Amino acid sequence: MDSAPVNSLSRGTRAGITAGIKAVMADKSVVGVIIRGAGRAFCAGAEITELSGAPAGKSLQDDEPLTEMMMRMENLPIPVVAVVHGFALGGGMEVALSCHYRLATKDAQFGLPEVNLGLLPGAGGTQRLPRVIGAAPALEAILSGAPMKADKALKLGVCDAVLSGKDEASRLQEALQFIATKLGKPRPVGKMPVPDAAEAKARLPAILKAAQTKRKGEKAPVHIYKCVVAAIEAKDLAAGMKEEARLFVQLLASSEARALQHVFFAERAAAKLPKRFQAEPAPIKKVGIIGAGTMGGGIAMSCADVGMDVVLIDATQEFLDRGLKVIAGNYKRSVERQSITAKQMEERLARIQPSLDYGALSQVDLVVEAVFEDMKLKKDIFARLDKVCKPGCILASNTSGLDIDQIASATSRPGDVVGCHFFSPANVMKLLENVFGKASSPRTVATAMDFGRRIGKIPCLVGNCPGFVGNRMLGPYSKEAEKLALEGAPVDRIDRVIESVFGMNMGPFKMNDLVGLDLFWRKRKTEGKHNPNVNVEDALCDAGRFGQKNGKGFYVYEDGRTAKPDPFTEGVLERIAAHRNIDRRPSEKISDNEIIERLVYPLINEGFKCLEENIASKSSDIDIIYCFGYGFPRWRGGPMKYAEEVGLDTILAGLEKYRRWGQREDHWTPSALLVKTVTEQAHKKAKPAAKL
Ligand SMILES: NC(=O)c1ccc[n+]([C@@H]2O[C@H](COP(=O)([O-])OP(=O)(O)OC[C@H]3O[C@@H](n4cnc5c(N)ncnc54)[C@H](O)[C@@H]3O)[C@@H](O)[C@H]2O)c1
């Protein structure tokens, strides 16, 4: 296969392979076939841009279907050997599985990532992999969607041998030696029985269930399970492939697959910087972190994990020791879970140098400040950083929503200042919301984005406003949740609907309990805005209920973790509703649909306002922020994609309906951009189709 850059199975590649097979069939002197890829990989799989249909001007009929091409390859009466280097992914792995034998270089990776796009391996992968390695391991591999390294592939039996040759020529020699031992021994995978057929069926449901906890609400896992069952039960490969094709087509047409594919492309698009910020990123080897608390500790781990040296600073030895203890405990748990080795733990801990002295920051390339959310404190710290850090050092703040320009004004180098908003737990959560201020230079922004990628995050660039994109949009969502609770929907019901029916990872009340209710309570108190007669969280905090951290918040946590509804909270809600003249309705008068619309529509509306004000540069960035930072169901594609699927006119009508019903908050006022887009869409629909 020789189709740059990664030999994707485009129409041309498929036609080329078929022509090769036909030539081999016509030449009786050929005794075996080796199939390999030119360039940096064996084959990256389907040409994803061709998934949704034929390119303009071409019909799908003049095509060589992938499955037929594979069948021709498998049916060759001479041994067919795949030599895999780089990667064999998706359709690429399915090509390798239609070969009789598979060899891999040490760096090779196999993988069927279709599940990540809401699909299934639709070119025989669900039928052939079970025949090669057994149904249970095959189901596990297909549902994980993760790449598999050569040593694991060898252990499982995906490949027959790992090649030791250092260059292409010597590996080809090894492959020739291998095929010489297989002459006259073709081994079509499709004719092989599923080795664990007898016992696997009983194991498969548990494997599916485990995957579903990670892929809540997604359709593809069940379809994949059905395909693997078909591999065991169908009378032959052809019958199994028919079932696979039937289920594949269902997924292809599903909104879940559309949404997951949207997220796939949105993630790549988020990495691309707008033109005005394109610049060479500065190299980052050593990072300073101020504050060894919840966030600082997690950020330090993320940096140490990828080999960066870290200087970790806190105000007192006691806080520093406490932070380091948490970091060491987290690494220890990773060793116990066998996700890292004890040696890796030691190496990572050794990279984190604790210090009380800001002078230790003189040689760092980037600093992330993660102290309390207090503007005066942050400005003091940035003024100190300005004095000690070397010229060109990037000065980043992990603020959740404070003004980056004000923070930058405390320094003599506002061009080097940027927001790097991590999410908790910072060593786990993928999102990094990078915030540019009015003075942030292209070099600073490009470095913050590159830094995010290097520490394994998904960086997304946003503009500066209170709460940036993520927390700003969360405002109306949380307010509506509280308002609904005041109107009579029990707190645990709202959480349950938004989690189980809509698909969010965690409902708003559980989330607030987890974050802690006291933070803003303290802030409101110092600002003189505290009022337990109208503010539910003030009333809860006054009663000593700070959230999960002290066992009581909206819920009670008797075992410290499990949220249990509490009549005390209901009492608070009733009292405040009476004080605010809010009519209460019986819970059964509030539908699940109302709960979803009341929470999600204002969130979407705020998303449009972010776009309108250029705080977000594209709607797909908002989707990335919500899917990777706020537990929005990926299979719904993020709030903006969801809005598109529901119909923007429906969202607008919903906002207007609730306003008519008496909801007066600002977040019910439709964004001008939303109104404009809906009007434009209506015009387009009304316009008669142009004559061909
Ligand atoms: N916790 C979250 O979920 C979350 C998420 C995103 C962003 N943030 C933001 O991250 C920042 C830190 O939050 P956190 O939850 O880690 O707080 P935290 O209270 O856990 O940690 C703050 C740390 O800063 C230290 N500190 C205070 N003053 C200092 C000084 N002058 N010099 C050095 N260290 C000092 C404290 O001793 C403490 O260890 C805040 O701006 C917060 O808004 C928090």
The ligand as an SDF file (V2000), in Angstrom:
LIG
                    3D

 44 48  0  0  0  0  0  0  0  0999 V2000
  -10.6740   23.1940   42.8890 N   0  0  0  0  0  0  0  0  0  0  0  0
  -11.1690   23.2670   41.6740 C   0  0  0  0  0  0  0  0  0  0  0  0
  -12.0550   22.5180   41.2840 O   0  0  0  0  0  0  0  0  0  0  0  0
  -10.6000   24.2900   40.7080 C   0  0  0  0  0  0  0  0  0  0  0  0
  -10.7590   24.0890   39.3410 C   0  0  0  0  0  0  0  0  0  0  0  0
  -10.2020   24.9830   38.4510 C   0  0  0  0  0  0  0  0  0  0  0  0
   -9.5140   26.0830   38.9160 C   0  0  0  0  0  0  0  0  0  0  0  0
   -9.3830   26.2710   40.2580 N   0  0  0  0  0  0  0  0  0  0  0  0
   -8.6260   27.4570   40.7000 C   0  0  0  0  0  0  0  0  0  0  0  0
   -7.3430   27.0380   41.1110 O   0  0  0  0  0  0  0  0  0  0  0  0
   -6.8580   27.8650   42.1340 C   0  0  0  0  0  0  0  0  0  0  0  0
   -6.4760   27.0000   43.3220 C   0  0  0  0  0  0  0  0  0  0  0  0
   -7.5920   26.2840   43.7640 O   0  0  0  0  0  0  0  0  0  0  0  0
   -7.4640   24.9930   44.6870 P   0  0  0  0  0  0  0  0  0  0  0  0
   -8.7710   24.3280   44.6880 O   0  0  0  0  0  0  0  0  0  0  0  0
   -6.2570   24.2200   44.3000 O   0  0  0  0  0  0  0  0  0  0  0  0
   -7.2180   25.6650   46.1110 O   0  0  0  0  0  0  0  0  0  0  0  0
   -6.5240   25.0410   47.3840 P   0  0  0  0  0  0  0  0  0  0  0  0
   -7.0540   25.8080   48.5380 O   0  0  0  0  0  0  0  0  0  0  0  0
   -6.6460   23.5690   47.4050 O   0  0  0  0  0  0  0  0  0  0  0  0
   -4.9860   25.3810   47.1870 O   0  0  0  0  0  0  0  0  0  0  0  0
   -4.4570   26.6730   47.1980 C   0  0  0  0  0  0  0  0  0  0  0  0
   -3.0210   26.5830   47.6870 C   0  0  0  0  0  0  0  0  0  0  0  0
   -2.3800   27.8270   47.5180 O   0  0  0  0  0  0  0  0  0  0  0  0
   -1.5460   28.0390   48.6180 C   0  0  0  0  0  0  0  0  0  0  0  0
   -1.2170   29.4600   48.7740 N   0  0  0  0  0  0  0  0  0  0  0  0
   -2.0040   30.4390   49.2630 C   0  0  0  0  0  0  0  0  0  0  0  0
   -1.3160   31.6020   49.2540 N   0  0  0  0  0  0  0  0  0  0  0  0
   -0.0860   31.3470   48.7430 C   0  0  0  0  0  0  0  0  0  0  0  0
    1.0590   32.1330   48.4720 C   0  0  0  0  0  0  0  0  0  0  0  0
    1.0800   33.4280   48.7490 N   0  0  0  0  0  0  0  0  0  0  0  0
    2.1480   31.5400   47.9420 N   0  0  0  0  0  0  0  0  0  0  0  0
    2.1340   30.2320   47.6760 C   0  0  0  0  0  0  0  0  0  0  0  0
    1.0740   29.4450   47.9150 N   0  0  0  0  0  0  0  0  0  0  0  0
   -0.0130   29.9880   48.4380 C   0  0  0  0  0  0  0  0  0  0  0  0
   -2.3370   27.4960   49.7710 C   0  0  0  0  0  0  0  0  0  0  0  0
   -1.5190   27.2570   50.9040 O   0  0  0  0  0  0  0  0  0  0  0  0
   -2.8990   26.2250   49.1650 C   0  0  0  0  0  0  0  0  0  0  0  0
   -2.0300   25.1360   49.3310 O   0  0  0  0  0  0  0  0  0  0  0  0
   -7.9570   28.8760   42.4070 C   0  0  0  0  0  0  0  0  0  0  0  0
   -7.7000   30.0450   41.6540 O   0  0  0  0  0  0  0  0  0  0  0  0
   -9.2030   28.1670   41.9040 C   0  0  0  0  0  0  0  0  0  0  0  0
  -10.2200   29.0700   41.5200 O   0  0  0  0  0  0  0  0  0  0  0  0
   -9.8930   25.3910   41.1530 C   0  0  0  0  0  0  0  0  0  0  0  0
  1  2  1  0
  2  3  2  0
  2  4  1  0
  4  5  1  0
  4 44  2  0
  5  6  2  0
  6  7  1  0
  7  8  2  0
  8  9  1  0
  8 44  1  0
  9 10  1  0
  9 42  1  0
 10 11  1  0
 11 12  1  0
 11 40  1  0
 12 13  1  0
 13 14  1  0
 14 15  2  0
 14 16  1  0
 14 17  1  0
 17 18  1  0
 18 19  2  0
 18 20  1  0
 18 21  1  0
 21 22  1  0
 22 23  1  0
 23 24  1  0
 23 38  1  0
 24 25  1  0
 25 26  1  0
 25 36  1  0
 26 27  1  0
 26 35  1  0
 27 28  2  0
 28 29  1  0
 29 30  1  0
 29 35  2  0
 30 31  1  0
 30 32  2  0
 32 33  1  0
 33 34  2  0
 34 35  1  0
 36 37  1  0
 36 38  1  0
 38 39  1  0
 40 41  1  0
 40 42  1  0
 42 43  1  0
M  CHG  2   8   1  16  -1
M  END
$$$$
